[in-house]
Amino acid sequence: MSKRPTQTSTLAASASTAEVFKPAAHAAFVAVAAAVLIAAACLLCSCAAQTSTTQSTSTDTRPKLVVGSDSYAPYNYLNESGNSTGIDVEMLTEAFDRLGYQLEFKYINWEDKDKLLESGEIDMIAGCFSMTGRESKYTWAGPYSKSRQVVAVNPSSNIYSLADLEGKVIAVQSTTKPESIILEGTNENVGQIYSLYSVEDRALLYPMLSEGYVDAIAAHETSIKQYMEDYGLSYRILDGSLLDVELGVAFSRDNTTDIPEKLDQELAAMIEDGTLARIMGNYVDNPESYLSGVNPLEH
């Protein structure tokens, strides 16, 4: 039996799939989603001038590279001063300092990442980006870390395993690895779900789950834990991952420069000399567990 869900939809400014919920519940869901989006829009307006940050001074004459990413704590996000920070920001800034480049971190709509990369508007994609399953789609630097794609539920949920997802409604961020895993049914342990909601803004996942409009969400484990810590929320992460993945930095498949290879060398050096463990330790516990067995020179 196919384990593909009956339907997928994308939430942007509204919800458009009525079959998933009964009319009254669906109307309430739309209202909640709209309210969250209005709040998100206000936040974006308040920091509209800070859509990208350059990790250099105005007198920096080094060549500049543009890193495209959405906001994805703890890998890339804006701190209280409006500057980009996070694991990937610190890691890439250090690596490219060693290589003689300055960086601009550009916040993008995640769904547009491939278009922006191919047009040359950005030079690379980062931000907790899974290499696994995408090896032939990009030219990669990495892996530089391991990660787990997991499913989270409310503490009172009767879902305790991936098999218990049968007949349930799940939300994911669109164009991410959890979306493809669920749509393509590549994890045989996942029960046949009822429906999948794909949202452009991952920040919508958490109110959707907290308010009970979906039964579960799926994302990188580190991002879910970071959101719980930041907002004082409590979710239960299911045993068993959707997929264990390796993270990397993606360049265009048509790339003709030696930058990915040079970045591989610097990432390997940063793992060897302890720099990457130190950077990751600023954001996650037990950073060595993310680095064990990782070798950027072996992909």
Short mmCIF file of the C-alpha atoms (twelve columns), coordinates in Angstrom:
data_MODEL
# 
_entry.id   MODEL 
# 
loop_
_atom_site.group_PDB 
_atom_site.id 
_atom_site.type_symbol 
_atom_site.label_atom_id 
_atom_site.label_alt_id 
_atom_site.label_comp_id 
_atom_site.label_asym_id 
_atom_site.label_seq_id 
_atom_site.Cartn_x 
_atom_site.Cartn_y 
_atom_site.Cartn_z 
_atom_site.pdbx_PDB_model_num 
ATOM 1   C CA . MET A 1   0.000   0.000  0.000   1 
ATOM 2   C CA . SER A 2   1.267   3.460  -0.850  1 
ATOM 3   C CA . LYS A 3   2.148   5.619  2.112   1 
ATOM 4   C CA . ARG A 4   1.802   8.868  0.249   1 
ATOM 5   C CA . PRO A 5   -0.660  11.304 1.830   1 
ATOM 6   C CA . THR A 6   -3.930  12.041 0.120   1 
ATOM 7   C CA . GLN A 7   -3.078  15.678 -0.387  1 
ATOM 8   C CA . THR A 8   -0.475  18.365 0.088   1 
ATOM 9   C CA . SER A 9   -0.947  22.118 0.118   1 
ATOM 10  C CA . THR A 10  1.172   25.210 0.619   1 
ATOM 11  C CA . LEU A 11  0.238   27.805 3.217   1 
ATOM 12  C CA . ALA A 12  1.363   31.290 2.358   1 
ATOM 13  C CA . ALA A 13  -1.137  34.051 3.141   1 
ATOM 14  C CA . SER A 14  -4.023  31.604 3.669   1 
ATOM 15  C CA . ALA A 15  -4.980  27.967 3.871   1 
ATOM 16  C CA . SER A 16  -6.722  26.612 0.804   1 
ATOM 17  C CA . THR A 17  -7.272  22.895 1.435   1 
ATOM 18  C CA . ALA A 18  -10.729 22.331 2.902   1 
ATOM 19  C CA . GLU A 19  -10.842 18.532 2.722   1 
ATOM 20  C CA . VAL A 20  -8.373  18.021 5.546   1 
ATOM 21  C CA . PHE A 21  -10.524 19.363 8.372   1 
ATOM 22  C CA . LYS A 22  -14.216 19.634 9.068   1 
ATOM 23  C CA . PRO A 23  -15.481 23.088 8.007   1 
ATOM 24  C CA . ALA A 24  -15.638 24.621 11.491  1 
ATOM 25  C CA . ALA A 25  -12.201 23.386 12.467  1 
ATOM 26  C CA . HIS A 26  -10.758 24.418 9.133   1 
ATOM 27  C CA . ALA A 27  -12.179 27.923 9.479   1 
ATOM 28  C CA . ALA A 28  -10.593 28.231 12.895  1 
ATOM 29  C CA . PHE A 29  -7.310  26.954 11.460  1 
ATOM 30  C CA . VAL A 30  -7.381  29.587 8.718   1 
ATOM 31  C CA . ALA A 31  -8.019  32.278 11.329  1 
ATOM 32  C CA . VAL A 32  -5.068  31.148 13.439  1 
ATOM 33  C CA . ALA A 33  -2.821  30.877 10.389  1 
ATOM 34  C CA . ALA A 34  -3.845  34.330 9.224   1 
ATOM 35  C CA . ALA A 35  -3.172  35.811 12.662  1 
ATOM 36  C CA . VAL A 36  0.280   34.266 12.790  1 
ATOM 37  C CA . LEU A 37  1.047   35.556 9.303   1 
ATOM 38  C CA . ILE A 38  -0.071  39.073 10.231  1 
ATOM 39  C CA . ALA A 39  2.246   38.988 13.240  1 
ATOM 40  C CA . ALA A 40  5.041   37.657 11.082  1 
ATOM 41  C CA . ALA A 41  4.431   40.399 8.540   1 
ATOM 42  C CA . CYS A 42  4.676   43.040 11.262  1 
ATOM 43  C CA . LEU A 43  7.955   41.547 12.431  1 
ATOM 44  C CA . LEU A 44  9.300   41.547 8.890   1 
ATOM 45  C CA . CYS A 45  8.287   45.160 8.413   1 
ATOM 46  C CA . SER A 46  10.072  46.129 11.619  1 
ATOM 47  C CA . CYS A 47  13.340  44.711 10.308  1 
ATOM 48  C CA . ALA A 48  12.808  45.120 6.569   1 
ATOM 49  C CA . ALA A 49  16.005  47.097 6.251   1 
ATOM 50  C CA . GLN A 50  17.944  44.145 7.624   1 
ATOM 51  C CA . THR A 51  17.327  41.565 4.879   1 
ATOM 52  C CA . SER A 52  21.022  40.844 4.556   1 
ATOM 53  C CA . THR A 53  24.145  41.423 6.603   1 
ATOM 54  C CA . THR A 54  27.761  41.623 5.528   1 
ATOM 55  C CA . GLN A 55  30.398  40.095 7.798   1 
ATOM 56  C CA . SER A 56  32.986  42.765 6.979   1 
ATOM 57  C CA . THR A 57  33.663  46.489 7.154   1 
ATOM 58  C CA . SER A 58  32.944  49.078 4.478   1 
ATOM 59  C CA . THR A 59  36.674  49.277 3.751   1 
ATOM 60  C CA . ASP A 60  36.994  45.530 3.151   1 
ATOM 61  C CA . THR A 61  38.422  45.064 -0.334  1 
ATOM 62  C CA . ARG A 62  38.275  41.268 -0.398  1 
ATOM 63  C CA . PRO A 63  35.995  39.642 -2.990  1 
ATOM 64  C CA . LYS A 64  32.460  39.110 -1.695  1 
ATOM 65  C CA . LEU A 65  30.348  35.966 -1.792  1 
ATOM 66  C CA . VAL A 66  26.616  35.884 -1.016  1 
ATOM 67  C CA . VAL A 67  25.184  33.126 1.181   1 
ATOM 68  C CA . GLY A 68  21.451  32.474 0.798   1 
ATOM 69  C CA . SER A 69  19.458  31.099 3.716   1 
ATOM 70  C CA . ASP A 70  16.171  31.546 5.480   1 
ATOM 71  C CA . SER A 71  16.023  32.216 9.209   1 
ATOM 72  C CA . TYR A 72  16.758  28.848 10.798  1 
ATOM 73  C CA . ALA A 73  17.988  28.981 14.375  1 
ATOM 74  C CA . PRO A 74  20.457  27.916 15.631  1 
ATOM 75  C CA . TYR A 75  22.177  27.867 12.213  1 
ATOM 76  C CA . ASN A 76  21.303  31.302 10.819  1 
ATOM 77  C CA . TYR A 77  19.174  34.026 12.386  1 
ATOM 78  C CA . LEU A 78  19.263  37.692 13.344  1 
ATOM 79  C CA . ASN A 79  20.446  38.517 16.855  1 
ATOM 80  C CA . GLU A 80  19.153  41.380 19.010  1 
ATOM 81  C CA . SER A 81  21.466  43.794 17.186  1 
ATOM 82  C CA . GLY A 82  20.047  42.818 13.805  1 
ATOM 83  C CA . ASN A 83  23.167  40.942 12.718  1 
ATOM 84  C CA . SER A 84  23.317  37.444 11.291  1 
ATOM 85  C CA . THR A 85  24.513  34.839 13.762  1 
ATOM 86  C CA . GLY A 86  24.352  31.095 14.251  1 
ATOM 87  C CA . ILE A 87  26.383  27.962 13.589  1 
ATOM 88  C CA . ASP A 88  26.546  28.351 9.813   1 
ATOM 89  C CA . VAL A 89  27.208  32.092 10.017  1 
ATOM 90  C CA . GLU A 90  30.171  31.699 12.378  1 
ATOM 91  C CA . MET A 91  31.467  28.619 10.573  1 
ATOM 92  C CA . LEU A 92  31.362  30.134 7.083   1 
ATOM 93  C CA . THR A 93  32.685  33.504 8.229   1 
ATOM 94  C CA . GLU A 94  35.715  31.785 9.783   1 
ATOM 95  C CA . ALA A 95  36.276  29.488 6.802   1 
ATOM 96  C CA . PHE A 96  36.061  32.243 4.220   1 
ATOM 97  C CA . ASP A 97  38.201  34.582 6.329   1 
ATOM 98  C CA . ARG A 98  40.894  31.926 6.004   1 
ATOM 99  C CA . LEU A 99  40.259  31.779 2.247   1 
ATOM 100 C CA . GLY A 100 40.372  35.553 1.775   1 
ATOM 101 C CA . TYR A 101 36.688  36.329 1.112   1 
ATOM 102 C CA . GLN A 102 34.081  38.497 2.774   1 
ATOM 103 C CA . LEU A 103 30.499  37.234 3.075   1 
ATOM 104 C CA . GLU A 104 27.026  38.678 2.766   1 
ATOM 105 C CA . PHE A 105 24.231  36.658 4.369   1 
ATOM 106 C CA . LYS A 106 21.042  37.181 2.412   1 
ATOM 107 C CA . TYR A 107 17.701  36.086 3.849   1 
ATOM 108 C CA . ILE A 108 15.641  34.371 1.172   1 
ATOM 109 C CA . ASN A 109 12.322  32.661 0.623   1 
ATOM 110 C CA . TRP A 110 13.433  29.031 0.956   1 
ATOM 111 C CA . GLU A 111 11.265  27.977 -1.973  1 
ATOM 112 C CA . ASP A 112 13.253  30.337 -4.226  1 
ATOM 113 C CA . LYS A 113 16.692  29.023 -3.298  1 
ATOM 114 C CA . ASP A 114 17.366  27.119 -6.532  1 
ATOM 115 C CA . LYS A 115 16.205  29.984 -8.740  1 
ATOM 116 C CA . LEU A 116 18.382  32.457 -6.844  1 
ATOM 117 C CA . LEU A 117 21.382  30.133 -7.029  1 
ATOM 118 C CA . GLU A 118 21.062  29.555 -10.772 1 
ATOM 119 C CA . SER A 119 20.539  33.271 -11.483 1 
ATOM 120 C CA . GLY A 120 23.711  34.161 -9.565  1 
ATOM 121 C CA . GLU A 121 21.882  36.328 -7.035  1 
ATOM 122 C CA . ILE A 122 23.374  34.093 -4.352  1 
ATOM 123 C CA . ASP A 123 26.604  32.094 -4.577  1 
ATOM 124 C CA . MET A 124 25.705  29.280 -2.203  1 
ATOM 125 C CA . ILE A 125 22.888  27.874 -0.062  1 
ATOM 126 C CA . ALA A 126 23.390  27.226 3.639   1 
ATOM 127 C CA . GLY A 127 21.375  27.074 6.838   1 
ATOM 128 C CA . CYS A 128 21.167  23.458 8.080   1 
ATOM 129 C CA . PHE A 129 20.853  22.206 4.485   1 
ATOM 130 C CA . SER A 130 20.704  18.413 4.083   1 
ATOM 131 C CA . MET A 131 23.129  16.926 1.576   1 
ATOM 132 C CA . THR A 132 21.621  13.471 1.965   1 
ATOM 133 C CA . GLY A 133 19.413  12.596 -0.976  1 
ATOM 134 C CA . ARG A 134 20.470  15.709 -2.869  1 
ATOM 135 C CA . GLU A 135 24.029  14.670 -3.676  1 
ATOM 136 C CA . SER A 136 23.637  14.977 -7.453  1 
ATOM 137 C CA . LYS A 137 21.508  18.126 -7.437  1 
ATOM 138 C CA . TYR A 138 24.260  20.533 -6.332  1 
ATOM 139 C CA . THR A 139 28.010  20.890 -6.109  1 
ATOM 140 C CA . TRP A 140 28.646  20.447 -2.400  1 
ATOM 141 C CA . ALA A 141 31.102  21.524 0.247   1 
ATOM 142 C CA . GLY A 142 30.840  19.272 3.261   1 
ATOM 143 C CA . PRO A 143 29.510  17.462 5.106   1 
ATOM 144 C CA . TYR A 144 30.377  19.525 8.153   1 
ATOM 145 C CA . SER A 145 27.831  18.073 10.603  1 
ATOM 146 C CA . LYS A 146 25.263  15.362 11.174  1 
ATOM 147 C CA . SER A 147 21.578  15.997 11.866  1 
ATOM 148 C CA . ARG A 148 18.320  14.104 12.342  1 
ATOM 149 C CA . GLN A 149 15.010  14.794 10.623  1 
ATOM 150 C CA . VAL A 150 12.424  14.019 13.293  1 
ATOM 151 C CA . VAL A 151 8.725   14.222 14.110  1 
ATOM 152 C CA . ALA A 152 7.426   16.183 17.106  1 
ATOM 153 C CA . VAL A 153 4.007   16.046 18.763  1 
ATOM 154 C CA . ASN A 154 2.281   17.654 21.734  1 
ATOM 155 C CA . PRO A 155 3.122   16.012 25.088  1 
ATOM 156 C CA . SER A 156 -0.437  14.704 25.511  1 
ATOM 157 C CA . SER A 157 -0.566  13.174 22.022  1 
ATOM 158 C CA . ASN A 158 -1.352  9.473  21.587  1 
ATOM 159 C CA . ILE A 159 1.320   9.319  18.859  1 
ATOM 160 C CA . TYR A 160 4.386   7.488  20.171  1 
ATOM 161 C CA . SER A 161 6.003   6.067  17.042  1 
ATOM 162 C CA . LEU A 162 6.281   6.800  13.345  1 
ATOM 163 C CA . ALA A 163 3.733   4.035  12.718  1 
ATOM 164 C CA . ASP A 164 1.228   5.921  14.879  1 
ATOM 165 C CA . LEU A 165 1.172   8.694  12.272  1 
ATOM 166 C CA . GLU A 166 -1.275  6.639  10.219  1 
ATOM 167 C CA . GLY A 167 -4.401  8.688  9.559   1 
ATOM 168 C CA . LYS A 168 -2.855  11.841 11.048  1 
ATOM 169 C CA . VAL A 169 -2.261  15.356 9.705   1 
ATOM 170 C CA . ILE A 170 1.344   16.568 9.560   1 
ATOM 171 C CA . ALA A 171 2.872   19.969 8.796   1 
ATOM 172 C CA . VAL A 172 6.317   20.617 7.314   1 
ATOM 173 C CA . GLN A 173 8.181   23.497 5.730   1 
ATOM 174 C CA . SER A 174 7.831   23.366 1.960   1 
ATOM 175 C CA . THR A 175 10.720  22.110 -0.226  1 
ATOM 176 C CA . THR A 176 12.462  20.549 2.787   1 
ATOM 177 C CA . LYS A 177 13.654  17.003 3.283   1 
ATOM 178 C CA . PRO A 178 10.735  15.988 5.568   1 
ATOM 179 C CA . GLU A 179 8.302   17.028 2.840   1 
ATOM 180 C CA . SER A 180 9.946   14.786 0.252   1 
ATOM 181 C CA . ILE A 181 10.300  11.881 2.697   1 
ATOM 182 C CA . ILE A 182 6.584   11.930 3.507   1 
ATOM 183 C CA . LEU A 183 5.348   12.628 -0.014  1 
ATOM 184 C CA . GLU A 184 7.529   9.928  -1.567  1 
ATOM 185 C CA . GLY A 185 6.987   7.416  1.228   1 
ATOM 186 C CA . THR A 186 10.708  6.695  1.556   1 
ATOM 187 C CA . ASN A 187 10.559  5.793  5.261   1 
ATOM 188 C CA . GLU A 188 8.636   2.528  5.513   1 
ATOM 189 C CA . ASN A 189 8.128   2.998  9.255   1 
ATOM 190 C CA . VAL A 190 5.814   5.971  8.720   1 
ATOM 191 C CA . GLY A 191 2.139   5.063  8.757   1 
ATOM 192 C CA . GLN A 192 -0.035  6.238  5.880   1 
ATOM 193 C CA . ILE A 193 -0.899  9.760  6.960   1 
ATOM 194 C CA . TYR A 194 -4.184  11.487 6.178   1 
ATOM 195 C CA . SER A 195 -2.778  14.743 4.844   1 
ATOM 196 C CA . LEU A 196 0.298   16.945 4.707   1 
ATOM 197 C CA . TYR A 197 0.444   20.721 5.051   1 
ATOM 198 C CA . SER A 198 3.531   22.390 3.523   1 
ATOM 199 C CA . VAL A 199 4.130   25.933 4.768   1 
ATOM 200 C CA . GLU A 200 6.475   28.560 3.365   1 
ATOM 201 C CA . ASP A 201 7.344   29.961 6.804   1 
ATOM 202 C CA . ARG A 202 8.556   27.324 9.237   1 
ATOM 203 C CA . ALA A 203 7.520   29.556 12.166  1 
ATOM 204 C CA . LEU A 204 3.933   28.583 11.357  1 
ATOM 205 C CA . LEU A 205 4.611   24.950 12.225  1 
ATOM 206 C CA . TYR A 206 4.710   25.518 15.961  1 
ATOM 207 C CA . PRO A 207 1.402   27.383 16.502  1 
ATOM 208 C CA . MET A 208 -0.267  24.877 14.158  1 
ATOM 209 C CA . LEU A 209 0.899   22.066 16.433  1 
ATOM 210 C CA . SER A 210 0.332   23.872 19.732  1 
ATOM 211 C CA . GLU A 211 -3.233  24.806 18.784  1 
ATOM 212 C CA . GLY A 212 -4.011  21.266 17.661  1 
ATOM 213 C CA . TYR A 213 -4.705  22.017 14.011  1 
ATOM 214 C CA . VAL A 214 -2.165  19.387 12.996  1 
ATOM 215 C CA . ASP A 215 -1.196  16.236 14.823  1 
ATOM 216 C CA . ALA A 216 2.553   16.445 14.254  1 
ATOM 217 C CA . ILE A 217 5.326   18.447 12.632  1 
ATOM 218 C CA . ALA A 218 8.595   17.297 11.073  1 
ATOM 219 C CA . ALA A 219 11.898  19.182 10.877  1 
ATOM 220 C CA . HIS A 220 15.538  19.088 11.949  1 
ATOM 221 C CA . GLU A 221 15.779  18.029 15.585  1 
ATOM 222 C CA . THR A 222 18.090  20.921 16.477  1 
ATOM 223 C CA . SER A 223 15.629  23.505 15.134  1 
ATOM 224 C CA . ILE A 224 12.705  22.038 17.089  1 
ATOM 225 C CA . LYS A 225 14.742  21.963 20.305  1 
ATOM 226 C CA . GLN A 226 15.905  25.538 19.694  1 
ATOM 227 C CA . TYR A 227 12.314  26.735 19.204  1 
ATOM 228 C CA . MET A 228 11.215  25.005 22.415  1 
ATOM 229 C CA . GLU A 229 14.044  26.682 24.317  1 
ATOM 230 C CA . ASP A 230 13.435  30.121 22.800  1 
ATOM 231 C CA . TYR A 231 9.685   30.170 23.441  1 
ATOM 232 C CA . GLY A 232 9.314   27.990 26.523  1 
ATOM 233 C CA . LEU A 233 7.310   25.338 24.672  1 
ATOM 234 C CA . SER A 234 7.189   21.612 25.275  1 
ATOM 235 C CA . TYR A 235 6.917   19.051 22.492  1 
ATOM 236 C CA . ARG A 236 7.706   15.362 22.477  1 
ATOM 237 C CA . ILE A 237 10.108  14.139 19.785  1 
ATOM 238 C CA . LEU A 238 9.313   10.632 18.594  1 
ATOM 239 C CA . ASP A 239 11.864  7.856  18.902  1 
ATOM 240 C CA . GLY A 240 13.326  6.962  15.549  1 
ATOM 241 C CA . SER A 241 14.175  9.594  12.956  1 
ATOM 242 C CA . LEU A 242 12.601  10.140 9.563   1 
ATOM 243 C CA . LEU A 243 16.148  10.262 8.220   1 
ATOM 244 C CA . ASP A 244 19.654  10.731 9.558   1 
ATOM 245 C CA . VAL A 245 21.336  13.293 7.310   1 
ATOM 246 C CA . GLU A 246 24.578  15.144 6.742   1 
ATOM 247 C CA . LEU A 247 24.665  18.928 6.341   1 
ATOM 248 C CA . GLY A 248 26.569  20.833 3.694   1 
ATOM 249 C CA . VAL A 249 26.880  24.053 1.713   1 
ATOM 250 C CA . ALA A 250 25.381  23.880 -1.784  1 
ATOM 251 C CA . PHE A 251 26.765  25.527 -4.906  1 
ATOM 252 C CA . SER A 252 25.313  25.416 -8.403  1 
ATOM 253 C CA . ARG A 253 25.771  22.184 -10.316 1 
ATOM 254 C CA . ASP A 254 27.240  24.379 -13.066 1 
ATOM 255 C CA . ASN A 255 29.862  25.861 -10.736 1 
ATOM 256 C CA . THR A 256 33.269  26.119 -12.431 1 
ATOM 257 C CA . THR A 257 35.256  27.620 -9.551  1 
ATOM 258 C CA . ASP A 258 37.436  25.824 -7.032  1 
ATOM 259 C CA . ILE A 259 35.615  27.454 -4.103  1 
ATOM 260 C CA . PRO A 260 33.703  24.315 -3.023  1 
ATOM 261 C CA . GLU A 261 36.928  22.290 -2.920  1 
ATOM 262 C CA . LYS A 262 38.739  25.000 -0.972  1 
ATOM 263 C CA . LEU A 263 35.840  25.241 1.448   1 
ATOM 264 C CA . ASP A 264 35.976  21.457 1.947   1 
ATOM 265 C CA . GLN A 265 39.628  21.786 2.924   1 
ATOM 266 C CA . GLU A 266 38.948  24.587 5.406   1 
ATOM 267 C CA . LEU A 267 35.980  22.772 6.963   1 
ATOM 268 C CA . ALA A 268 38.141  19.680 7.403   1 
ATOM 269 C CA . ALA A 269 40.847  21.829 9.014   1 
ATOM 270 C CA . MET A 270 38.271  23.436 11.335  1 
ATOM 271 C CA . ILE A 271 37.069  20.023 12.451  1 
ATOM 272 C CA . GLU A 272 40.657  18.870 12.989  1 
ATOM 273 C CA . ASP A 273 41.762  21.927 14.974  1 
ATOM 274 C CA . GLY A 274 38.606  22.060 17.104  1 
ATOM 275 C CA . THR A 275 37.303  25.348 15.702  1 
ATOM 276 C CA . LEU A 276 34.018  23.905 14.486  1 
ATOM 277 C CA . ALA A 277 33.334  22.116 17.779  1 
ATOM 278 C CA . ARG A 278 33.965  25.394 19.605  1 
ATOM 279 C CA . ILE A 279 31.555  27.275 17.305  1 
ATOM 280 C CA . MET A 280 28.852  24.622 17.587  1 
ATOM 281 C CA . GLY A 281 29.303  24.558 21.353  1 
ATOM 282 C CA . ASN A 282 28.027  28.144 21.451  1 
ATOM 283 C CA . TYR A 283 24.640  26.875 20.255  1 
ATOM 284 C CA . VAL A 284 24.187  23.151 21.020  1 
ATOM 285 C CA . ASP A 285 25.112  20.727 23.775  1 
ATOM 286 C CA . ASN A 286 27.649  17.992 23.089  1 
ATOM 287 C CA . PRO A 287 28.857  19.369 19.737  1 
ATOM 288 C CA . GLU A 288 31.218  16.437 19.256  1 
ATOM 289 C CA . SER A 289 28.212  14.163 18.701  1 
ATOM 290 C CA . TYR A 290 27.340  16.157 15.562  1 
ATOM 291 C CA . LEU A 291 30.893  15.883 14.224  1 
ATOM 292 C CA . SER A 292 31.734  12.264 14.951  1 
ATOM 293 C CA . GLY A 293 32.707  10.492 11.736  1 
ATOM 294 C CA . VAL A 294 32.173  13.593 9.574   1 
ATOM 295 C CA . ASN A 295 34.811  14.252 6.901   1 
ATOM 296 C CA . PRO A 296 34.269  16.978 4.257   1 
ATOM 297 C CA . LEU A 297 37.031  15.476 2.116   1 
ATOM 298 C CA . GLU A 298 35.239  12.175 1.592   1 
ATOM 299 C CA . HIS A 299 31.989  13.173 -0.141  1 
# 
